[in-house]
């Protein structure tokens, strides 16, 4: 049996409420997507100040459906060969849907302090084929949404957000995930809330919402109102069950996921507040450790985890730090996927990659992160700091 780590990467946020919700679904006999999913979508969107929410089976699927809807929407100018600006550090499914729809991800280096896309470089990277920005709020840290919106508006770019790691973050009074046309969230086990597997897209645009509802389920009209922005129904209920109008998918969530989401949503304020309290102690504890660059908060981060970029005497020694963490029972991971442009899969993507991505390369070589939790973890943070300090002097 694998021993329980002293400081795990992620822990459950469930209590009796979630298990009771699961039991109610079991007793109902309705396991496929149903009224609880619909209720969760509405409450989730309202919680974060959006008009519409669409639940899917993962955050990755949320990115796919958001990109698909933006490309297929006749009002939005996104065509094959168009460039979409993306940060060089993110998860694979930030990039894959763009490539799958014939768009060209154009990599932009990150700010080594915030770990989000460098907004100066972002603006400098806009060219004649640039049509959109797919911004990522990394490890809980929101972007500067006021400036990001200004850049998008000035240059006529579609702004989308991958907010899968940053539920509950806020910048300039704007909830992360609501700064652009659409924003995506994840409710995987290790994220702020967990519905086992799951994801949500939010938007204020009713037509985009209806397109996503159709795309989620085979591209059919079944789940749309009689009069809608996608394809009005015939009025023949039997025919309208099987009328396909968009090249969709089957990425529907289970009814259990909706039930779990309703319970988890109640806890969001406390879950985020607990993470922020831990972050305050993390910043205090690491303030004197010169060999570690920690993430600089933009606005109010929801602190998915605690990143560390090794510098000075620890630069180039990440493997030693990881071994020391393992020996101390501390789970750690790379900062998301490091510099994604260094991954072999990029050979399969039609991407625009600059000659140099120094900040992303630094993260790729010397970056790692440890977990954060919704309950107090001062002893765990102390253990991480003490382990770092021990390696630094060895």
C-alpha positions as CSV (number, residue, x, y, z in Angstrom):
1,X,0.0,0.0,0.0
2,X,1.3,3.5,-0.9
3,X,1.9,5.5,2.3
4,X,-0.2,8.6,2.8
5,X,2.0,11.6,1.9
6,X,2.9,14.1,4.6
7,X,1.9,17.0,2.3
8,X,-0.4,15.8,-0.5
9,X,-1.0,17.6,-3.8
10,X,-4.8,17.4,-3.4
11,X,-7.4,16.3,-0.9
12,X,-11.1,15.8,-1.0
13,X,-13.6,18.7,-0.3
14,X,-16.5,16.3,0.2
15,X,-18.4,15.6,3.3
16,X,-21.7,13.9,4.1
17,X,-23.6,16.4,1.9
18,X,-21.9,15.0,-1.3
19,X,-22.4,11.4,-0.4
20,X,-26.1,12.1,0.4
21,X,-26.5,13.8,-3.0
22,X,-25.0,10.8,-4.7
23,X,-27.4,8.5,-2.8
24,X,-30.4,10.6,-3.9
25,X,-29.4,10.3,-7.5
26,X,-29.0,6.5,-7.1
27,X,-32.5,6.3,-5.5
28,X,-34.0,8.4,-8.3
29,X,-32.8,6.0,-11.0
30,X,-31.9,9.0,-13.3
31,X,-28.2,8.8,-14.0
32,X,-27.9,10.5,-17.4
33,X,-27.8,14.3,-17.6
34,X,-31.0,15.7,-16.2
35,X,-32.6,18.4,-14.0
36,X,-29.8,18.5,-11.4
37,X,-27.2,19.3,-14.1
38,X,-29.5,22.1,-15.4
39,X,-30.0,23.5,-11.9
40,X,-26.2,23.4,-11.3
41,X,-25.5,25.2,-14.5
42,X,-27.8,28.0,-13.6
43,X,-26.6,28.4,-10.1
44,X,-22.9,28.1,-11.1
45,X,-23.3,30.9,-13.8
46,X,-25.2,33.1,-11.3
47,X,-22.6,32.6,-8.6
48,X,-19.8,34.0,-10.9
49,X,-22.0,36.7,-12.4
50,X,-22.6,35.1,-15.8
51,X,-25.9,34.7,-17.6
52,X,-25.5,31.1,-18.9
53,X,-23.6,28.0,-17.9
54,X,-23.0,24.7,-19.8
55,X,-21.8,21.7,-17.9
56,X,-19.7,19.0,-19.7
57,X,-17.7,16.0,-18.6
58,X,-14.3,17.7,-18.1
59,X,-12.5,21.0,-18.2
60,X,-10.8,19.8,-21.4
61,X,-14.1,19.2,-23.0
62,X,-15.2,22.7,-21.8
63,X,-12.2,24.1,-23.8
64,X,-13.2,22.1,-26.9
65,X,-16.9,23.1,-26.8
66,X,-16.0,26.8,-26.2
67,X,-13.6,26.8,-29.2
68,X,-16.0,24.8,-31.4
69,X,-18.9,27.2,-30.7
70,X,-16.7,30.3,-31.4
71,X,-15.5,28.9,-34.7
72,X,-19.0,27.7,-35.8
73,X,-20.8,30.8,-34.8
74,X,-21.5,32.7,-38.0
75,X,-21.1,36.1,-36.2
76,X,-17.6,35.4,-35.1
77,X,-14.7,35.9,-37.5
78,X,-12.5,32.8,-36.8
79,X,-11.4,31.0,-39.9
80,X,-8.9,28.2,-40.6
81,X,-5.4,29.6,-40.6
82,X,-6.2,32.5,-38.2
83,X,-3.9,32.9,-35.3
84,X,-5.0,32.8,-31.6
85,X,-2.5,34.1,-29.0
86,X,-1.8,31.6,-26.2
87,X,0.6,31.6,-23.3
88,X,3.6,29.2,-23.7
89,X,2.9,27.6,-20.3
90,X,-0.4,25.8,-20.0
91,X,-2.1,22.4,-20.2
92,X,-2.3,20.6,-23.5
93,X,-6.1,21.1,-24.0
94,X,-5.6,24.8,-24.1
95,X,-3.9,24.3,-27.5
96,X,-5.4,21.1,-29.0
97,X,-8.9,22.4,-29.7
98,X,-7.5,25.4,-31.6
99,X,-5.4,23.1,-33.8
100,X,-8.3,20.7,-34.3
101,X,-10.4,23.5,-35.7
102,X,-7.6,24.7,-38.0
103,X,-6.6,27.7,-36.0
104,X,-3.0,28.4,-35.4
105,X,-1.9,28.8,-31.7
106,X,0.6,31.6,-31.6
107,X,2.8,31.1,-28.5
108,X,3.6,34.1,-26.3
109,X,6.1,34.0,-23.4
110,X,4.9,34.4,-19.8
111,X,5.7,36.8,-17.1
112,X,8.0,34.9,-14.8
113,X,6.5,36.5,-11.7
114,X,2.8,36.0,-12.4
115,X,3.2,32.9,-14.6
116,X,0.5,34.3,-16.8
117,X,0.9,35.6,-20.4
118,X,3.2,38.6,-20.6
119,X,0.8,41.3,-21.7
120,X,3.5,43.5,-23.3
121,X,4.6,40.6,-25.4
122,X,1.0,39.7,-26.1
123,X,0.3,43.1,-27.6
124,X,3.6,43.0,-29.6
125,X,2.7,39.6,-31.0
126,X,-0.5,40.8,-32.7
127,X,-0.2,40.5,-36.5
128,X,-2.5,40.7,-39.5
129,X,-3.7,37.0,-39.0
130,X,-4.3,37.4,-35.3
131,X,-8.0,37.0,-34.5
132,X,-8.2,35.9,-30.9
133,X,-6.7,35.5,-27.5
134,X,-7.1,32.3,-25.4
135,X,-5.9,33.6,-22.0
136,X,-5.1,31.2,-19.2
137,X,-5.3,32.1,-15.5
138,X,-2.5,29.9,-14.2
139,X,-2.5,28.1,-10.8
140,X,-5.3,30.3,-9.4
141,X,-3.8,33.6,-10.5
142,X,-6.1,35.9,-12.7
143,X,-4.8,38.0,-15.5
144,X,-5.0,41.8,-15.5
145,X,-8.5,41.7,-17.0
146,X,-8.8,45.4,-17.5
147,X,-5.7,45.6,-19.7
148,X,-6.5,42.2,-21.4
149,X,-10.0,43.5,-22.4
150,X,-8.5,46.7,-23.6
151,X,-6.0,44.9,-25.9
152,X,-8.7,42.7,-27.3
153,X,-11.1,45.6,-27.9
154,X,-8.4,47.8,-29.4
155,X,-7.4,45.2,-31.9
156,X,-10.8,43.6,-32.5
157,X,-9.9,40.2,-31.1
158,X,-12.1,37.5,-29.7
159,X,-11.2,37.0,-26.0
160,X,-11.7,33.5,-24.4
161,X,-10.5,32.3,-21.0
162,X,-9.2,29.0,-19.8
163,X,-10.0,29.3,-16.2
164,X,-9.8,25.6,-15.3
165,X,-7.3,26.3,-12.5
166,X,-8.6,29.5,-11.1
167,X,-12.2,29.2,-9.9
168,X,-12.9,32.0,-7.5
169,X,-10.1,34.4,-8.6
170,X,-11.0,38.0,-9.1
171,X,-9.1,40.9,-10.8
172,X,-10.4,44.5,-11.0
173,X,-13.8,43.3,-9.7
174,X,-14.1,40.9,-12.6
175,X,-14.6,37.2,-11.8
176,X,-12.0,35.0,-13.6
177,X,-13.8,33.2,-16.4
178,X,-16.1,36.1,-17.2
179,X,-13.7,38.6,-18.8
180,X,-14.3,37.5,-22.4
181,X,-16.8,35.9,-24.6
182,X,-16.7,32.7,-22.7
183,X,-14.7,31.1,-19.9
184,X,-14.0,27.5,-18.9
185,X,-13.8,25.8,-15.5
186,X,-12.8,22.3,-14.3
187,X,-14.3,20.4,-11.5
188,X,-11.8,17.5,-11.5
189,X,-10.7,16.0,-8.1
190,X,-7.6,18.1,-7.7
191,X,-9.3,21.5,-8.5
192,X,-11.1,23.9,-6.3
193,X,-14.4,22.0,-6.4
194,X,-14.9,18.4,-7.5
195,X,-17.7,16.6,-9.2
196,X,-15.5,13.6,-9.8
197,X,-15.0,14.6,-13.4
198,X,-16.6,17.7,-14.9
199,X,-16.3,21.1,-16.5
200,X,-18.4,24.2,-17.1
201,X,-18.4,27.0,-19.7
202,X,-20.0,30.3,-18.8
203,X,-21.0,33.1,-21.2
204,X,-23.3,36.1,-21.4
205,X,-24.1,35.4,-25.1
206,X,-27.3,33.5,-25.5
207,X,-26.6,32.4,-29.1
208,X,-23.2,31.0,-28.1
209,X,-24.8,29.3,-25.1
210,X,-27.3,27.6,-27.4
211,X,-24.6,26.5,-29.8
212,X,-22.7,25.0,-26.9
213,X,-25.8,23.2,-25.7
214,X,-26.2,21.6,-29.1
215,X,-22.5,20.8,-29.5
216,X,-22.4,19.1,-26.1
217,X,-25.0,16.5,-27.3
218,X,-24.3,15.4,-30.9
219,X,-25.1,18.7,-32.4
220,X,-28.8,18.1,-32.2
221,X,-31.7,20.5,-31.5
222,X,-33.3,18.3,-28.8
223,X,-32.2,20.4,-25.9
224,X,-32.9,23.8,-27.5
225,X,-36.1,25.9,-27.1
226,X,-38.6,25.8,-30.0
227,X,-37.4,29.2,-31.2
228,X,-33.6,29.6,-30.8
229,X,-30.6,31.1,-32.5
230,X,-29.2,27.8,-33.8
231,X,-32.0,26.2,-35.8
232,X,-35.7,26.5,-35.0
233,X,-37.5,23.3,-34.4
234,X,-40.2,22.1,-36.7
235,X,-42.8,21.7,-34.1
236,X,-43.0,18.0,-34.6
237,X,-41.7,16.7,-31.3
238,X,-40.7,13.3,-32.6
239,X,-38.7,14.7,-35.6
240,X,-37.1,17.3,-33.4
241,X,-35.6,14.6,-31.1
242,X,-33.2,13.6,-33.9
243,X,-32.4,16.7,-35.9
244,X,-28.7,17.4,-36.2
245,X,-27.5,20.8,-37.1
246,X,-23.9,21.2,-35.8
247,X,-20.9,18.8,-35.9
248,X,-21.1,18.0,-32.2
249,X,-19.8,15.6,-29.7
250,X,-21.1,13.6,-26.7
251,X,-19.4,15.3,-23.7
252,X,-22.4,15.3,-21.4
253,X,-21.9,15.0,-17.7
254,X,-23.7,12.5,-15.4
255,X,-26.6,13.6,-13.2
256,X,-24.4,12.7,-10.3
257,X,-22.0,15.4,-11.3
258,X,-24.7,18.0,-11.3
259,X,-25.9,16.8,-7.8
260,X,-22.3,17.0,-6.5
261,X,-21.8,20.4,-8.1
262,X,-24.8,21.8,-6.2
263,X,-23.3,20.7,-2.9
264,X,-19.8,21.9,-3.8
265,X,-21.0,25.3,-5.0
266,X,-22.3,26.1,-1.5
267,X,-18.8,25.7,-0.2
268,X,-17.0,27.9,-2.7
269,X,-16.5,31.0,-0.6
270,X,-15.1,29.0,2.3
271,X,-12.9,26.8,0.1
272,X,-11.3,29.9,-1.6
273,X,-10.9,31.8,1.6
274,X,-9.1,28.8,3.2
275,X,-6.7,28.7,0.3
276,X,-6.0,32.4,0.5
277,X,-5.3,32.2,4.2
278,X,-2.7,29.4,3.5
279,X,-1.2,31.6,0.7
280,X,-0.6,34.4,3.1
281,X,1.4,32.1,5.3
282,X,3.2,30.6,2.3
283,X,4.3,34.1,1.2
284,X,5.5,34.9,4.8
285,X,7.4,31.7,5.1
286,X,9.1,31.9,1.8
287,X,9.9,35.7,1.9
288,X,13.4,35.0,3.1
289,X,14.3,32.1,0.8
290,X,16.3,33.8,-2.0
291,X,16.6,30.7,-4.0
292,X,12.9,30.5,-4.7
293,X,10.8,32.8,-6.9
294,X,7.2,32.5,-5.9
295,X,4.1,33.5,-7.9
296,X,3.2,37.2,-7.7
297,X,-0.6,37.6,-7.2
298,X,-2.6,39.6,-9.7
299,X,-5.8,40.9,-8.1
300,X,-7.1,38.1,-5.8
301,X,-5.8,34.7,-6.7
302,X,-7.7,31.6,-5.6
303,X,-4.3,29.8,-5.1
304,X,-4.7,26.5,-6.9
305,X,-1.2,25.6,-5.6
306,X,2.1,27.1,-4.6
307,X,4.7,27.5,-7.4
308,X,8.4,27.7,-7.0
309,X,11.0,28.7,-9.6
310,X,14.4,27.7,-8.4
311,X,17.1,30.4,-8.7
312,X,20.6,31.1,-7.4
313,X,22.2,28.1,-5.8
314,X,19.2,25.9,-6.6
315,X,19.0,26.8,-10.3
316,X,19.4,23.6,-12.4
317,X,18.8,21.4,-9.3
318,X,15.1,20.7,-9.6
319,X,15.7,16.9,-9.7
320,X,17.4,17.2,-6.3
321,X,14.6,19.2,-4.8
322,X,12.0,16.7,-6.2
323,X,13.9,13.8,-4.6
324,X,14.1,15.6,-1.3
325,X,10.4,16.3,-1.5
326,X,9.7,12.6,-2.1
327,X,11.8,11.6,0.8
328,X,9.9,14.1,3.0
329,X,6.5,12.9,1.8
330,X,5.8,16.1,-0.2
331,X,4.0,15.6,-3.5
332,X,5.0,18.0,-6.3
333,X,4.5,18.5,-10.0
334,X,5.9,20.6,-12.9
335,X,4.3,24.0,-13.3
336,X,1.4,22.7,-15.5
337,X,3.2,21.4,-18.6
338,X,6.2,23.7,-18.5
339,X,7.1,25.3,-21.8
340,X,4.6,23.5,-24.0
341,X,6.5,24.3,-27.1
342,X,9.2,21.9,-25.9
343,X,6.8,18.9,-26.0
344,X,7.1,16.5,-28.9
345,X,3.4,16.7,-29.7
346,X,3.9,20.2,-31.0
347,X,5.2,18.6,-34.2
348,X,1.6,17.6,-34.9
349,X,0.3,21.2,-34.3
350,X,0.3,24.0,-36.8
351,X,1.6,26.5,-34.3
352,X,3.5,29.7,-34.4
353,X,6.4,29.5,-32.0
354,X,8.9,32.4,-31.5
355,X,12.6,31.7,-31.6
356,X,13.0,32.4,-27.9
357,X,10.7,31.8,-24.9
358,X,13.1,32.5,-22.0
359,X,10.6,32.8,-19.2
360,X,8.8,29.6,-20.2
361,X,12.1,27.8,-20.6
362,X,13.1,28.8,-17.1
363,X,9.8,27.4,-15.8
364,X,10.4,24.3,-17.9
365,X,13.8,23.6,-16.3
366,X,13.5,25.1,-12.8
367,X,9.7,25.3,-12.0
368,X,7.6,23.1,-9.8
369,X,4.6,23.4,-7.5
370,X,3.1,21.9,-4.4
371,X,-0.5,21.7,-3.4
372,X,-2.7,24.0,-1.5
373,X,-5.8,23.1,0.4
374,X,-9.0,24.5,1.8
375,X,-8.0,23.8,5.4
376,X,-5.0,25.2,7.4
377,X,-1.7,23.6,6.2
378,X,1.0,25.6,8.1
379,X,2.9,22.5,9.1
380,X,2.9,21.3,5.5
381,X,4.2,24.7,4.2
382,X,6.9,24.6,6.9
383,X,7.9,21.2,5.8
384,X,8.2,22.4,2.2
385,X,10.2,25.4,3.2
386,X,12.5,23.4,5.5
387,X,13.2,20.9,2.8
388,X,14.0,23.6,0.3
389,X,16.3,25.3,2.8
390,X,18.1,22.0,3.5
391,X,18.7,21.3,-0.2
392,X,19.9,24.9,-0.7
393,X,22.8,24.6,1.8
394,X,23.8,21.0,0.8
